[in-house]
Amino acid sequence: MFLPERPLRLGTRGSPLALAQARMTARALCAAHGWPEEAVAIVTVQTSGDRIQDRALADIGGKALWTKELDRALVEGAIDFAVHSMKDVETLRPDAFRIAAMLPRADVRDRLVGADDFAALPANPIVGTSSPRRAAQVKRLRPDATITLFRGNVATRLAKLAAGEVHATLLAAAGLDRLDQQDVGATIAIDVMLPAPSQGAVGIETLGDNDAMVAALCAINDGDTFDAVMAERGVLKGLGGTCHSPIAALARVEGEFLHLIAEIISPDGQETVREETRLARGDDAAQAVGHALLGRASPALRSLFEA
Ligand SMILES: NCc1[nH]cc(CCC(=O)O)c1CC(=O)O
């Protein structure tokens, strides 16, 4: 067995959610290998995404804002592996990195916080979110809603809601659960609000040429989660999607196959293009689903996916 001579350095963002996910990963890795707790040291790295709080992600450089400082730490050897919410990991990653493992996926659904359901919101509700997907899905359900930009970590968003800045907000159930906020919000069914690609999945990345680290991480990989999330990322790849783009996708393992649902939605919620299909596990067919969605979209919706 691979036994580290010194503590392995796990790199993570410093938000409470990121730290909770880092601790889950460290615990799983030590348990899988029979290592003492001290075998993994958590190293916090501040990212641009954490620093810049007042603008939508899409306007300031996209998802690389969450990964680039951790990437640099990996390349410079300051950390041995990095833990990410897969939802925040860009679709196209530099070749040097390898997503070596994913933890078993948590609840993939969103929760509405501030009302029991969308129908219970007052007329002309103000809903805080900076996710183009959630904004479009809210407009589809409630055309009278006004969307207001809402960023910051989970606690910040809940504080803004409590201060009355908005009638409601949406948060991933996975994040709330990991922060011990199981009682916050009303869970929304998948057929009402299809989640973001990769929602609820924690991924672990290392340098592709670090064979010992890759092997050690493989021991905690959940293969079903990995295949499902990779298929959802395949849809993003096929769409050329970024975090500007209202895209939802969910794959679930069914025996030898993946059941995949994906949709793109116009920002006003008036146009939805949806595909539902069965795919072989671990192939590139998910990218073709992305192409199929674009092929059926109106020119206006399609233009959101052109660079
Ligand atoms: N974009 C921020 C982000 N990235 C991952 C999560 C939640 C955890 C997850 O989806 O795995 C969140 C917060 C949220 O969407 O509520």
The ligand as a Gaussian input file, in Angstrom:
#p B3LYP/6-31G(d) Opt

LIG

0 1
 N      -21.830000      27.922000      -7.398000
 C      -21.605000      27.772000      -6.002000
 C      -21.807000      26.374000      -5.535000
 N      -21.022000      25.376000      -5.968000
 C      -21.452000      24.207000      -5.403000
 C      -22.526000      24.517000      -4.593000
 C      -23.323000      23.573000      -3.800000
 C      -22.813000      22.178000      -3.704000
 C      -22.972000      21.352000      -4.944000
 O      -23.765000      21.665000      -5.858000
 O      -22.281000      20.326000      -4.999000
 C      -22.753000      25.893000      -4.666000
 C      -23.777000      26.671000      -3.956000
 C      -25.166000      26.501000      -4.497000
 O      -25.351000      26.353000      -5.724000
 O      -26.107000      26.518000      -3.710000

